[in-house]
């Protein structure tokens, strides 16, 4: 079978559950990063993410696993495992099995999501997820939630963030965002855009500020009509399938019914545009050497930034493709995409 993408899933923090969907004492099955997982919350409120199959005889702990205080009991033979994955009890034996250990993933809980750290070489987390302070107060109401599974790779979908031109053709918008600032800083990017929004009262000048935190999460702040916040969390199911969760917040207008109405309208519009993108994502090819216009967005900058989240050891995939050889990386990042691509075609771009 021909591989659709020249890379596997990136490493980083990825959402495996909404915080309020994982109750104290609950365990549930999940499947992300081509891995069967069990996600559970102990009686002290801590979330845990571990490989799902019991090392004893392979029972899936996400199907019938019982939370016993700060331990998880296997439904098959009653073996106990703690939050670090160690076997702590075998009910019919006086001794535990030190070799019976569940792989355990680092977990952080922030912005309404349970995030787990995934890395193909089991490297420790390289950054912390940033909390969004506004949503922890009464300043904003929410969240409204939507969720989708898309048959496309996570990077392919993430590139939409810098693609303003498609708004007019895919979403039939009267105006498109104008990117006025795009900066990269380690695991984060910061993009500031301007857009005019048509309303019944006339055109309103809007501002969009987007912050991406690693390959799997972003926060977008909208200002103009009403202040709104969109937190998105995308997680690879595998290299060609992605789950995306949206949490929408709107400026608290002081009335629950009004907040709900405005929140529903905002969520509906953003979700409409996302759904319109899905047929394109699910049927497009990943072009290593796209033929870009000189007015296209900063695709090359974005791809170079995103490439840092692919491990050097890619476990059987084409390493050369994974690290993006030229012309992905123009020598001068302020070159227009068209010039960078043209230079690379003539052999002048450096790795």
N, C-alpha and C positions, 0 to 999 in steps of 0.2 A: 504494500500500500504506500502511495506517495505521501510523504509527510507534509501537512499543510503549512506549518510554520517551521522556520529554521532554528527554533529554540524551544526549550521547555518552559515551565512556569517560573516566574521570578521568585526570589526569596524576599522575606519581609514579614511584617505584621498583617494578618488577614482575618477578617471577621468570620467567626464560625457560628455565631448566634447573636440575637438581640438580647441585651441584658435582662429585659423584663419578660422574655420568653423562656428563661431558665430559672425556675423556681428553686428555693431551698429544698434540698432532698430529692431533686429531679435528676435523672440521667436520660440522655437521648443519643440516638445514632446520628452520625454525620459522615459525609464523604467529600473531602476536599484534597487537592494536591495529589490526586490518584491514590488516596489513602483512606481506609475505613477508620473512623474515629469514634470514641465515646466522649461526650461532653457532659459534665455533671457538676452540681453545686453541693458542697458539703453543708453541714448544719451550722457552720460558722459563717456561711455566706460566700466562701471562696469558690471560684470557678476553676475547673480542671479540664484539660484536654489531653487525651491519651490514645495510643493505638487501641483499636477496638477488640482485638481477638485475645482472649485469655491464653497465656502461655502454657497453661496446663493441657487442655484438650481443644482449644480453639473456639470456645463459645464467644459470641458477639456480646460484649458487655453493654452495648447500647440498646440491646433488645432484652429487657428483663433485668438488667443490672440494678441492684438495690443499694441505695446510699444508706450507710450505717454510720451516723455521726460524720467523721472525717475520713471514712473509708468506703470503698465500693465493693460490694459482694457479687461474685459471679453467680448467675442464675443456674449454672449447670451443676457444680459441686460445692458451692458455698465458700470458695476461696476468697480471701479478703486482700485488697490492695489499697495502699494509701495514696495520697496526692503526689508522692514522688515516684509512684509506680512499683514500690517494693511489696512483696508478698508478706503480709503481717499475720495471717492466720490460715490454717487448714483445719477445718472442724473435726476431721477424723484422724488427725496426726498431731503428735506432740511437737513436731518440728516444722518450721516454715521452709520454703524452698528459695534459697538466695538467688538461684539462677532464673527463677520465674519472676521476671520484671517487665512491667509495661513501659514502653517508650512514652515519655512525658514531654509535652511541649510547653515552653514558657508562655505564660498567659498575662495579659493586662486587660483591665476593664475600664473603658473610657468612652465618653460621648455616646453612651447608650448601647455600646457593642461589647461583646466578648471577643477579643483579638487573641489569636495564637501566632507564635513565631515559627515560621517554616524556613528551613535551610537544608539543601540537599546534603551538605557535609556536617550538619548538626552544629554549626557555628552558633555561638551565643548572640543574643540580640545586640544590634549595632547602634540602635537609637531608641529613644522612648517616644511613645505616642503622645501628642500634645492635646491637652484638654481644651475644649471650647468654652470659655467662661460664661458667655451670654446665656447658654442653654441651661446653666445650673441655677439661674435666678428666675424671677417672675417677669423679667424684661421681655422674654419671648415665650409664646405659647406653642405647644406641640409635644411630641412629634406626630405628624401624619406620616404613614409608612407605605411604601410600595416595594415590591421585590420581583425580580425577573431572572430567568436563566436563559442565557444566550449561547448559541452554538458558534462561538468565536473566541479567539485568544484574548487575554486581558490587555495586552499591549495594543492590539489592533483597536480595541474599544477606547482605550485611554488616549489615543492620538486625536480623538475628536476634540479634546480640550483646546488644541491649538488650530483647529480647522474652522475658521469663521465662515469661509465661502460656502460651505454646504448648507448653511441655514436657509438661504434663499431658495435653494433647489429641492432640498429634502423636506424642510419644514414650512416652506411658503411664507416666510416672514418678510415683512415689508423692508426691514432694515437688518443689517448684520452687525455683530459686535466688531468694534475696532480695537485691536490690541495695541495698547499704548505703553505697556511695560511688561517684560518677561524676564525674570531673573531666576537663577538656580543657586541653591546653597545646600551642598551636601545631599541629604536625602529628600530635600524639599524643593518645590518650585513655587514661584509667586507670579501671578499674572493679573494685570489690571486692564480692564476693557471698558469702553464706552459704547452705549447703544441708545438709540432713540426708540421709545415705546409708544405706539399709537394707543390712545385712550379716547373714550367718548368726549372727554373734555379737551382733547387736543394732544399733541405730541409732548411726551415727557422725557427729559434727559435722564438716562439711567447710568448707573455705575455697577460694574461687576468685578469683584475681587475674589480670585480663586487661589487657594493654597493646597497643593498636593503634598501629602505626607507619606513618602514612600510609594511603592507601586500600587497599593491597594486601597488607599483612602484619601479623600479630599474634602475640603469645606469651601463652599462658594457663598459669598455674601452679596446679596442684591440690594441696591438702593435706588430710589427714584419714585416709584409708585407707592410702595410700602416696603420697609426693611424686612428682608426675609433671609433665612439661612438654609442651605441645603448641605447635609452631610451625606456623602456617599461612601459605601464600602463594597469593593468588588473583590471576589475571591475566586481563584482558579479551581474549578472542579477537576479539570485536567488541562493539557496544553491547548485544547481547542474548544473548551466549554467554560463559561464564566457565570457566576452568580453575582448579581448586583442588588444591593439594598439601598434604598433612599430613606432618609429621615428629614422631614421638612418642618421648619419652625418659622413662625411669623411674629412680627412685633405685636406685643400684647396691647390690644385696643381697649381693654378694660371690660369687655363683655364676652362671655363664653360663646354665645351664639355667633357673634360677629367674627370672633377668632376662628371658629370652626368653618364658617362660610368662606372667609378669606384663605384660610389654610387649605381647604378643599380645592379652591380655584387654582391656587398656586401649584399644589401637588399635581392636579389634573393636567395643567399645561406642561409642566416639566416632564411628567410621565408620558404625555402624548408625544412629545418630541423624541423621547427615548425610544418609544415603541416604533416610531417612524424610522429610526436608525437601524433597527434590528434586521430587516430584510437585506440592507446593504452589508452589514457586518457578516451576516451568515452566508453570504454568497460571494463576497469579494475575495480576491487573492492578496496575499501579502507580497508586495513588491519590494525587494531589497534595494532596487535602484529606481525609485519613482521619478517620472518626468514631471517636475514641478514648474509652476509658473513663478515668476519673480515676485508676485504679490501674494503667493500662498503664505500660510502661517509658518512659524519657526519649527517645522517638522524635524530638521536635522538636529537642532539644539535639543529638542525633546527626546529624539531617539538616542542621542549620545548620553543624555542624562539617565534615561531609562535603562540603558545597557549595563549600568553599574550593578543592577539587581539580578544579574545572571551569574551564577557561580562559575568559577574557573573550571571546575570539574563538572561536566554536564551529564555524566552517567549515560554514555552511549550515544549521545547526540553529536552532531557535527560541531566540534568546538570552534572551528573557524567561522562558521555561520553564527554561532552563538555570540561571539564577541564583536560581531559586526565589522567586517573588514571595509576598507574604502570601497565605494564612495560614501559610506554612512557618515564618516567623520570628516567634514571639511577642515582644512588646516586653519582657516580663519572662521570662527563661529559667527562673526558678524556679516559674512558673505550672504548674499541672497541665495535661497535654495537653488534657483536655476543656475546661477554662476558656479555654485559648489558642485552641482551635478555635472555641469559641462566640463569643469576643470578635471573632475575625476575621470570622466570618459576619455580625456586626452592624457591621462596618466600623470597629472600634476598634483593630485591630492595626496597628502601624507597620512599614514596610519595614526 
